[in-house]
Amino acid sequence: MIMSPLSAPLQPKLATAQLIATLQHALDRKYEQMREAARRRWEIANAGRVDPSDACVRVRIAPRPVH
């Protein structure tokens, strides 16, 4: 393959961008695996019970006074 003089300096940048994309993809997959494993553990630990996270939050909405 013949490279033009302008494309040669771009090769290291292209390789770096490809490496970053590959690493990002690997991190995304690992994060998804960890999240799924945590979800399965949560479901096993709380099987047949009311989800404790549902009971932890109480929200109250009140109108703001108009000045």
C-alpha positions in Angstrom: 0.0 0.0 0.0 1.3 3.4 -1.0 0.8 6.2 1.5 0.7 9.8 0.6 3.0 12.1 2.6 -0.1 13.6 4.4 -1.5 10.2 5.5 1.6 9.0 7.3 1.3 11.3 10.3 -2.3 10.3 10.7 -1.5 6.6 11.1 -0.5 6.8 14.8 -3.6 8.8 15.5 -5.8 6.3 13.7 -4.2 3.4 15.6 -4.7 5.3 18.9 -8.4 6.0 18.1 -8.9 2.3 17.2 -7.3 1.2 20.4 -9.4 3.6 22.5 -12.6 2.3 20.7 -11.6 -1.3 21.4 -10.9 -0.6 25.1 -14.1 1.3 25.5 -16.0 -1.6 24.0 -14.3 -4.0 26.4 -15.1 -1.8 29.4 -18.7 -1.5 28.3 -19.1 -5.3 28.0 -17.5 -5.9 31.4 -19.7 -3.2 33.0 -22.8 -4.9 31.5 -21.6 -8.3 32.9 -21.1 -6.9 36.4 -24.5 -5.1 36.3 -26.3 -8.3 35.2 -24.5 -10.4 37.9 -25.5 -7.8 40.6 -29.1 -7.9 39.4 -29.2 -11.7 39.6 -27.7 -11.6 43.1 -30.3 -8.9 44.1 -33.2 -11.0 42.7 -31.9 -14.2 44.5 -31.4 -12.3 47.8 -34.9 -10.8 47.6 -36.9 -13.6 46.0 -40.5 -13.7 47.3 -40.2 -10.6 49.3 -41.2 -7.0 48.7 -38.4 -5.2 47.0 -36.7 -3.3 49.8 -35.7 -0.5 47.4 -39.4 0.3 46.9 -39.9 1.1 50.6 -36.9 3.4 50.9 -38.1 6.5 49.1 -41.0 8.8 49.9 -41.7 11.7 47.7 -43.9 14.6 48.5 -44.8 17.3 46.0 -46.2 20.6 47.1 -47.0 23.6 45.0 -44.6 26.5 45.2 -46.0 29.7 46.5 -46.4 32.4 44.0 -44.9 35.8 45.0 
